[in-house]
Amino acid sequence: MIFGRERLETKTPEQVRAMRRAGLVVGECLALMSDTIRAGMTTGELDAVAEDFIRGRGATPSFLGYQGFPGSLCVSVNEEVVHGIPGSRMLVEGDLVSIDCGAIVDGWHGDAAMTCVVGGDAAARAEDLALSAATKAALWAGIAALLPGIGIYDLGGVIEDSVVDSGRADGRSYGILDGYTGHGIGREMHMEPAVYNERVRGRGPAVRVGSTVAIEPMLTLGTHESHELADDWTVVTDDGSRAAHWEHTVAVTEGGVWVLTAVDGGEAELAAVGASYGPLAD
């Protein structure tokens, strides 16, 4: 890839509002997954609940059939980082589960991910909670830095610095998954440009009002190295360490940032990191 040659298209306010409708379906579906997940259910059962919800909202699952992917969710457990195929795997208390969800409404995409522990925080290992918190903090650091004029590749340095700061505070070194990035999003789920999770050369295309991207740090308790399983989808850490994944679809507006896949538009989290909340009126 030649740095600096990618494009970052902008959306009109009407198009951003259309993306918000897709984003709300995704955000509400992930909230439902958080409430639904429990020990003894399979990842396939979780996926079925998600598909019913997405279709019940008049939306279409983005992932189902995408390049042959067989699920409406990616459900990645423990050492699985991303792209886990839902199926017969039974969840047990203490599993660290990353759930990635996408939906299409009127041709526009929303894409987001979260990490949770089966059985809740009380069932979690302390290091898993710290890992998930560090990943989420890196996501919101990147979102807060998404301002007009910044080069989109510059977010990588912001995200990496957040990861390093979290690791220092936690007394550990988190791995930033190598080779996987966020992306532009709109009429397609994956568009230019890449949104890096670590510092890279070049600044990339400038962010402008109307830019929409999916920011998604993926961290591990160990290595940055990974490989795909024989199913050609599931990405696992090389050293078997656990991983976390947090993602939001975000729009830059005249008033600030609108987190299209957050149910509240990101208002609370943006306030916590000192960033401007910029929803568009209906």
N, C-alpha and C positions, 0 to 999 in steps of 0.2 A: 504494500500500500504506500502511495506517495503522500506524505504528510502535506496538508494544506490544499489539496485538490478536491476535497469533499465539499458538498453543498449542504447548507442548512436553510431549508425553505421556511417561509413564514406563512401563517394562517390569518385569515380575516377574523374579526370578532365573532361573526356568525359561525365560522368553521370551528373556532375554539369552543364555542358553546355546544356545538354538535359533538365535539370530542369529550366535553364534560359529561354529556349524557352517557356515552360509552364508559367513561371513567367511573361514574357513579355505580354502574352495574358491577364493575370490577371491585370497587371498594366495598360495596355492600356484600358481594359474594365472599370476599376474604373475611369480612366480619362474621358472616355465617359459618365459614370454615373454622374460624377460631372457636366459635361456640359449639360446633358439631363434633370436632375431632375428639376421639376418646380411645382409650386402650380397648382392644378387642375388635375394632373395626378394621377393615382393609382399606388400603389406599384407593382401590377401585370403588368401594362404597362411598368414600369421600368424593371421588370424582363424579359419581352418579348424582349425588346431591347438588353439586356445583352445576352440572349441566342442566338439571331440572330448573334450578334457580335462574340461570342465565337465559334460558329459552322462555321461562315464565315472565321475564321482564321484557320480552320482545326483542332480545338480542341474540346474536350467534356467537358460539365459542370461537375465539380466534385460533386456538391451538389445534382443535380437532380437525385432522386431515392435513394440517400444515406440513408440507413436505413428507406426508405419510404418518405424522405423529398420531397415535391412537387415542389420546385422551383430551379432555377439556381443561384439565389442570396438568401442570408438572408438579409431582409430589416427590421430593428428594429427602431421604431419611439418613440422618447421622453423617456418614462419610460421603454420601451422595451430595453433590454441590448443587447441580442444576439438571433439568431435563429428565427427571425421574419419571418413568412411565407408570401410571396408576394400574394396579392389578391386584394380585392375590396376597401381597405382603400384608401381614397383620401387624398393626401398630401396638407397641407395648409402652407401659408407663416409663417416662424418662426419655423416650425417643426425641431427638431434635429434628423437627420437620420443617422444611422450607416449601411453601406452597406458592406457585406462580400461576397467575390467572390472566386471561385476556378475553375481551369481548368486543364485538362489532355492533354498532348501532348506526343505521343509515349510511353504511360504508366507512365509518370512522372507527378507529381503534383506541382502546384503552388497555394498558398493560401494567401490572403491579405484582409485587411479591412480598411475602412476610415470612418470618420464622417464628415458630412456637414450640412449646414442649408439651408432649402428650402427658396429661395429668396436671398441667399447670406448673407454675414456678416452684411449688412445694416439692414436685417430683423431679426437679432438674438438678443436674450437676452445677456447681457454682461456676465452673469454667465455661459451660455452655451458655449460661445466662450472660456472662461477661462478653463472650464472643458475639452473641446476638445483639447486645447493647452497643458494642463497638461498631458492628456493621450498620445498625440503624443510625448511630451518630454520624458515621461517614456519609450515609445517604443524605441526611439533613444538612450536613456541612456543604455538600455539593449543591443541594437545592438552594441554600441561602446565597451561594456564590453565583447563581445563574442570573446575571444582570446584563442589561444591554451594554455592548462594547467588549465584554470579556471574550477571549477566544475559547471556543468550546473545549479544546484540548486542555486548556488551563485548569479545568475542573479536576483533571487527574491529579494534579499537584495538591489541590485543596483536599481531595478525598484521601490521598496518601498521607498527608500531614495529620488529618484527623485520626487515621488508623494508627499512626506512630504515637500520637498523643495518648490514645486509648491504651495502647500496649504498654506505654511507660507507666500510666496510672495503674494498670492492672498487674504490672510486674511480669509481662510476657511479650512475645513477639508474634503478631498475627500475620498469617500469610495472605497476600492479595492474589487471588486466583489469576494465573497467567493465561493470556490469550482470549479472555472473555470481557466484553464491554457492554455498556449501555448503547443507546442508538436513537436516531431520529424516529419519529412516529407520526402517523397521520392517516392517509388513505391506505397505507400499508403498515403492517406491524413493525417491520424492520426496514428502516430507511437510513440514508446517510444523514449525519456523520456518525462515526464512532464516538462514544462518550467514555473516555478512559477512566480507570480507577487508580491509576498511578501516574507519576510524572513522565511525560514524553517530550520529545523535541517538537518544536513547532507549536503554534497557537491554534491552528485550525480556523474554520470560518467564524466570523464574529456573531455573537448572539444579538438578536434584534427583537424588538417588540413583535409578538406573533410567533416566535420560535417555540417549537414543542419538541421535547426530548424525553426519553425514558432513561433515568439514572438508576444504576443498579450495582452497588458494590457487592462482591462475593468474597468472604473471608474464611479462613480456616484456622484451626488451632495449631497447625503445623506447616506443611509445605505449601508453596505456591503452585506446585506441579500436580497435574491431573491427567486422567486418561478416560476414554469412552469404554463402556462395557460392550460386550458382544451384541447388545441390542441396537447398537449404533446411535444411541441417544443419551443414556444415563452417564453423567460425568461424575467421577469419583476421585477423591484425593489419592495420590500415589502412596502416601504413608498411612492411609486409613484414618487420619485425623478427621474430626467432625467439622462441619462447615455451616455457614449461615448466609442467607441471601435476603436483602431488602431492596425493594424497587418501587418507584412511583413514576407516573407520567405527569409531566410538568409543563405549564405554559407560562411564557413571559408576557405580561400585560403592561399597559401604561401605568397601572397602579402598583405593580410589583410582581409577585409570583402567585400563580393559581395552581395548586396541586390537584390535578383533575381526577386522580384516582383515590384521593383521601375524601372520606365521607363529609368531613367539615371543610374541605377545600384546602386543608393544611393550616388553618388559622391558628390553632393552638401551638403546634410545633414550630411554625414560623415565628410566632411571638417569643417562644422559648429561646430561639437562636438569634433574635434581633433582626429578622428579615421582614420586609414589607409584604403584607397579604393583599393580593390584587384580584379579587373575583370580578367577573363581568356580570352586569345586571342582565336578568332574563329579558 
